[in-house]
């Protein structure tokens, strides 16, 4: 029963994530990016607050500082993503979001002095090649500004992943 629930939950998550770009793009036709982000944040707070309220009292200054730093980075990523989505397609935005694959191994390298494995270099090369093929207009040798913002958003999500993975080891994950 647990395995079936896990499979159903994964399918639901994939459907929600996959459709979120299309829904966000449609909403952007009638609402400004700041409103979209505020609504997402409000829903997140309302849903998560009951689970974290008791845990927040146990955060110390170091943990709170880390949460604030990563919170700012992920907020910048969401703002950049939603503004970029105004000027590109949902499919491209979803693809470019995976630019975090390029950033994570190298940002971890900076933070921990652990050189990426050879397979990371191959992954980076494939991601960069995909971004170039999908994003470049080879006839005019140009790149769409929305595409650039979505790539930047993916990179910021990568920074957030690396920071969280390296620095949040001593933080209560529920409160974090």
N, C-alpha and C positions, 0 to 999 in steps of 0.2 A: 504494500500500500504506500509506503514511504517513497519507493522508487517511482511509482506512478505519479504521485503528487509532485515529486521533483521534476519529472519530465513535463508535466502540465505547467508547472510554475516557470520553467525555462522557456517553453513555447510562448506563454503569456508575456514574459519579459521581452523576448525577441519581437513579438508583435507590437508591444508598446513602444519599444525603442525604434523599431523600423518605421512606424507610422508617425512618430513624434515630429520628424522633420517635415512631413507633408502637412500635418495639422498646424505646426508652427508657421509654415510658409503661408497657409490659408489665413491664419489669424493675423499675420503681418499685413495682409491686404487691407485690414480694417482697424488695426490698432498699432500704436508705436512700439518699438522694441522694449522700451523701459516698462511699459504696461505688461507686456508678455512676460518679461523676467520677474516683475513684481508678483504676478499671478502664480507663476511657477514656485517662487519662493514662499508665498503665502500657503499654498497647498502643501508644500514640503514641511513647513513649520507645524501646520495643523495636524498633519498625519504623524509626524515624528515626535512632537512634544510630549504626548502621554508616555512614550517609551523612555525618554531621556530626562524628564524632569527631576527624578530622584537622583540620577547619576551626576547631574551638573554640580551638585554641592561638593562632590569629591574632587573636582578639578583644582589643581594647584596653578600657580602663576606660569610655570614653564609649559604645562599642558594647554593652558588657555592661550598663551602666546603662539604656540604651534598651531592651534586650531584657528586662530586669527590669521596667521600667515597663509596657511593653506586655504582658508576661507576666502581671502582676498584673491589668491591666484585662481581658484576655481570660479569665483565671481567674474573676474576679468575674462576667463575662458568663455563663460556663458554669454556675457555681453558681446564679446567679439564674434561668437558663433551666431547669435541671433541677428546682429547687424549684418554680418556677412551673408546670412541666409536671405536677406532682402534682395541681394544682387546676384544670386546664383540659384541653381536648382536644388531641391531637397536631396536628390540622389548624389550630386557632387558634394554637397555639404556633409552627408553621411560618410562618403568615401574619405573626404579630407580630414574628417575627425580622427581617422586612424593614423594621422601624422604623429600621434603620441608614440607609436611604435618606433619612430625615428629618434625621439627625444629621450625616452626613458633610459635606455642603456647608457647614453652619454651623460645624462644628468646624474645618474647613479655613479658613474665613473668620477665625475667632479666631486660629488659628496663623499664617496667612500674610497676613492683611489683604486677601485677595482675595474681594470680594463675589460671592456666588453668581449665576450666570446666571439669566435670567428662567425658562428651562425648569426649573431646579432648584426655583424657587418653585412652579411648577405641579405638579411631582412631589411636593413636600412636601404641597401641598394635597390631592392625590389620595390619598396615603398616609394622611394624617390622617383624611380622609373615610372611607376603607376601614376604618381602625381603629375609628372611631366606629360605623359601621354594623355591623361584625362583633362588636364587643366590648360595646356598651352594651345593657343591658336597659331598653328604653324604657318598659315597663310599670311597672317599679319605680324607674326612674331610678337604676340602680346598675351597678357594674362589678365583675366577678369579680376577686378578689385574685390568682389565678393568671394571669389575663390581664394585669394590671398588671405582675407580675413578668416575664412574657415580653416585654412591650413594653420594660421597663427593660433586659432582657438584650439585645434588639435595639439599643437605644440604646448600650449598652456595647460591643457589637460594632462599631457605627459609630464610636465614639471610638477603638477599636483600629485600625480601618481608616484613619481620618484620621491618627492618630499615626504609624502605619507608613508611610503614603504621604508624609508631610511630613518625618519625622525620620530615617527609615531609609535615606536615599539613599546613605550612605557605608558601610553595613554589608553584609558578605557575606551574601547572601540564604539560602544553604544553612545557614550557622552560625546566622543569625538565626532 
